[in-house]
Amino acid sequence: MVYELYYWPGIQGRGEFVRLALEEAGAGYVDVARRQGGTDLLMAALEVEEYPSFAPPFLKVGELTIGQVSNILLYLGEQHGLAPRTDPGRLWVHQLQLTIADLVTEVHDTHHPIATSLYYEDQKPEALRRSADFIEERLPKFLGYFSRLLTNPEPREFLSGDRLTYADLSLFQVIEGLRYAFPKAMQLTETEYPALGALRDRVAARPNIAAYLASERRIPFNENGIFRHYPELDQ
Ligand SMILES: N[C@@H](CCC(=O)N[C@@H](CS)C(=O)NCC(=O)O)C(=O)O
């Protein structure tokens, strides 16, 4: 079984949450749009009549096409032991992923607060206001929440207990992204939540993840993705 991942080439973006799960699972996959002519295939795949996705990423598994990051991870989690098997556990990890998706959208909106269809340069004053509020209010609220899950009522290795799930991989990606986008703010905020850095390190040290991060498959962060470093926003 070789999965086909459809996502924009050149950025980690939301596709990265899926890549991390596939890499941790050691699953065979093709990153379709990163191959020659792949973007045309991606555009064509968006136009299919049955189960078309609104936007990438989406994953093809034989005859099945699954869109929406959280939905894709729900599927991969079950297939590859990256989620609990019980209903409460499965729904809990799915809930965590949806919360991470909310955070990702808010990060995106720091540089695109007015319109996704406009350039950052067309909404800089609004981005400044939005980022200030994000750093002051939302960042500590989200990080505090995830830190609480790792520390209360007692310290735990991973978000849902002693076994890694795809939500841990996604939280790793968010921490990496936030450190890239807002290094100053993160340095200050993270000191309050050491459990998050510890989780990040635990995930980064997993053999398959470490190999992936060191490979060319891992696209560097850049200013076209979701986590963008604009120094003027990191105040
Ligand atoms: N909620 C969706 C969001 C998908 C999404 O926004 N994809 C972006 C790239 S990261 C895109 O291509 N958007 C095009 C659009 O919204 O028109 C998910 O989690 O998969």
Ligand as a Chemical Component Dictionary entry (heavy atoms), coordinates in Angstrom:
data_LIG
# 
_chem_comp.id                   LIG 
_chem_comp.type                 NON-POLYMER 
_chem_comp.pdbx_formal_charge   0 
_chem_comp.three_letter_code    LIG 
# 
loop_
_chem_comp_atom.comp_id 
_chem_comp_atom.atom_id 
_chem_comp_atom.alt_atom_id 
_chem_comp_atom.type_symbol 
_chem_comp_atom.charge 
_chem_comp_atom.model_Cartn_x 
_chem_comp_atom.model_Cartn_y 
_chem_comp_atom.model_Cartn_z 
_chem_comp_atom.pdbx_ordinal 
LIG N1  N1  N 0 -9.361 22.762 7.314  1  
LIG C1  C1  C 0 -8.576 22.344 6.181  2  
LIG C2  C2  C 0 -7.872 23.558 5.627  3  
LIG C3  C3  C 0 -7.269 23.309 4.286  4  
LIG C4  C4  C 0 -6.593 24.551 3.772  5  
LIG O1  O1  O 0 -6.887 25.673 4.177  6  
LIG N2  N2  N 0 -5.644 24.349 2.859  7  
LIG C5  C5  C 0 -4.913 25.476 2.326  8  
LIG C6  C6  C 0 -3.444 25.186 2.260  9  
LIG S1  S1  S 0 -2.776 24.938 3.875  10 
LIG C7  C7  C 0 -5.420 25.780 0.945  11 
LIG O2  O2  O 0 -4.933 25.274 -0.039 12 
LIG N3  N3  N 0 -6.461 26.627 0.892  13 
LIG C8  C8  C 0 -7.058 27.047 -0.344 14 
LIG C9  C9  C 0 -8.325 27.795 -0.074 15 
LIG O3  O3  O 0 -8.756 27.884 1.088  16 
LIG O4  O4  O 0 -8.873 28.312 -1.050 17 
LIG C10 C10 C 0 -7.589 21.251 6.629  18 
LIG O5  O5  O 0 -7.253 21.190 7.820  19 
LIG O6  O6  O 0 -7.163 20.434 5.795  20 
# 
loop_
_chem_comp_bond.comp_id 
_chem_comp_bond.atom_id_1 
_chem_comp_bond.atom_id_2 
_chem_comp_bond.value_order 
_chem_comp_bond.pdbx_ordinal 
LIG N1  C1  SING 1  
LIG C1  C2  SING 2  
LIG C1  C10 SING 3  
LIG C2  C3  SING 4  
LIG C3  C4  SING 5  
LIG C4  O1  DOUB 6  
LIG C4  N2  SING 7  
LIG N2  C5  SING 8  
LIG C5  C6  SING 9  
LIG C5  C7  SING 10 
LIG C6  S1  SING 11 
LIG C7  O2  DOUB 12 
LIG C7  N3  SING 13 
LIG N3  C8  SING 14 
LIG C8  C9  SING 15 
LIG C9  O3  DOUB 16 
LIG C9  O4  SING 17 
LIG C10 O5  DOUB 18 
LIG C10 O6  SING 19 
# 
